[in-house]
Amino acid sequence: MIYGYARISTSDQKLDMQVDALQSAGAVEIYTDTITGTAKNREGLDELLSILVAGDVVLVWKLDRLGRSVRNLLELAEILKSKGVSVRSLQDGIDTSGPLGGFLLTILGAVGELERETIRERVQAGMSAGRRRGEHQGRKPKLSRLARQDVVDSVANGSPAKDLARRYGVNVATIYRILSDAVQGIERGDRLTRKQMTTI
């Protein structure tokens, strides 16, 4: 059986064009969603996926109507393939039931993987550059720079971590995290006194 799926991003857009095209192409039943592509839950698509059986065809106006991203599209394509269901896109000219359609999806998958790797490399490069400049990584520190320095100095002078935690209104784990960061600072070349280095 041929099912259609149509999606628009806002209520201002019209589904009519997509629905008419899907009906003209042979879709017997059409499921729709009016929601952004980034939204995780799509009732129309979820309902369609729940009734599909082997041999069915999902017809869409364009592939970007089906998947929120290249990765999501490929995940859906794999789910449909495991069910024995093929996807046809009117505008993209892709039919996953044929060898060419499967090949194109493989290329899309490679492009998606390359995109993810590129983003990951950029993030890691940015974090490395930030660490070299001495910038804090991750969450904003609970204590100011001066307070963190006082913690290190106080421990070096024999103050218990529990007392420092009470003084600054944080838990003991935060105090130990500050001390750990100070040790990592040594590796970055931050200056600590010999007494601090031997106490931490």
N, C-alpha and C positions, 0 to 999 in steps of 0.2 A: 504494500500500500504506500502511496505517496503522501507524505505529510508536509505541510509548509510551516516555516517559522519566520516571524517578522518581529523586529524590535525597533522602537524609536527611543531617542534619549530624553525628550521632553514632551509634555502634553501639547506644546505648540506645533509639533510636527504632525504629519498625517501618515497614518498607516495604509491609507487607501491604495497608494501607488504600489507598495510592496505586495499587499494582499491581492490586488488585481493581477499583478504579474505572476504571482505564485499560482493563482487559480487558472490563469491562461496556460501555464506550463503543466497543469495536470494535478495540482495539489487537491486532494479530496477533503482534507481537514486541516485547518490552519490554527496554530497557536501563536499568541502574541504577548509581548511585554512592552510596557511603557516605562522604561527605567534606564539609567545610565549603564554603560557597558562595564563600569568598574564595580557595580553593585554585585555582591556575592550571591544573593538569592534572587532567582527569577522564577516566579511561579509558573508562567507559561512554559518555559523551557523545562523546568522540573517535571511538570505534568506530562509533557511530550516524551521525555526520556523514560518515564515510568511505563508507558504503553507500547514502546517500540519492540518489535520482534524481528527475527532474522528475515531478510528479504525486503524489509521496508526501506524507503528512501526519504531522507530529510532534505527538503528543497528550501533554499534561502535566496534572497535577493543578492546579497554579497556576503562573503565569509566574515566580514567584520560585524555583521549583524548577529552571527552565531557566537563568536568568541570575544571575550573582553580584551584579550591580548593574543599574541602569537602562541605563547605558552598555553594559555587557557584553550585556545582553538585546537591545538594539538592534543591536549588532554581529552577534550570532547571527542575528537576524531578517533582517538584510541579506544575510548569507551564504546563509541558507535561501531567501530570495527570489530571489537570483541563480541558485540551483539549480533554481528552479521548485517549491520545497517550501513548504507552508504550515504554520502552527502553530495548534493549537487548545488552549485552556485551559478545562478543565471548570469550575473555580470562578470564573474571571474572565469567562467568557462571551465570550471573544475568539477570532475565527477570522480569521487574516490573509489568507485566500483571498478574503474579501469586502471591499467598499469601507469598511465601518464598522471592520473590524479594522485595516486599513491606516491609517485616520484616527486610531484610538486609539493606534497605535504612533507616529504622528507627534507626537501630544500628549505621549506619554511621552518622546519624544526632546527636545521643547522643555523639558519639566520637568527632564530630566537636564542639558541645557545650562545652564539657569538655575541649577541646583544647583551645577554646576562653576564658573560665573561668580561666584556668591555666595561660594563657598569661596575662590576666587582673590582676590577683592576684600578679604575679611577677612584673608587672609594678608599681602597687600600693605599694608593699613592697619596691621596689627600691626608689620610690619617698619619702616614709615615712622615710627610712634610710637617704636619702639626706637631708630632712628637719631637722632631728635630728642632723646632722653634720653641719647644718647652710648653706647648699648649696642652691643656687638660683634655684627656680623651674620655668619652662616655658622659655619664650624668654630671650635672653641676655639683661641685663639692658642697657638703653641708656646712663646712666651716670656711671662713675666709682664709686667705693666704697667711695673714699674721697669726690667726688662731692655730692653723696647722703647724706653723713654725714653733709656736708656744708649746704645742703638744710634744713635738720632737725634743725641744729643749727641756721640758719638764720631765719627760721619761729619762733623758740623759742625766738629770739631776736626782733621779730616784723616785719620782712621783708614780704611784700605781695607776694603771690604765683605768681602773674603776673610778678613782677620784677624778680623773680628767673627764671621763664620760659624764659624771655628775656635774662637773663645773660647766661643761658646754651643752648639757641637755641632750646628749646623744647616747647611743648604746655603745658598749665596749667594742663591738665589732667595727664600728666606725673609727675608733681610736687605733685599732690594730691595722685597719686599712690605710690610715694616714701614715703609720710607721712603715708599712709595706711600700707605699708610694715613695717615701723618703729613701728607702733602700734602692728602689728602681731609679731614683734620681741620681744616686751615686753612679750607676751605670751610664747615665746620660752625661755625667760630668758635672752635676750640680755640686756646689761647695758645701760640705758639712765639716764640722770640727771633728778632730780625732776622737774626742769624747763621745760625740753623738754617734759616730760610725761604730764604735766598739760597744755601745749600749743597745743600739737598735737590734 
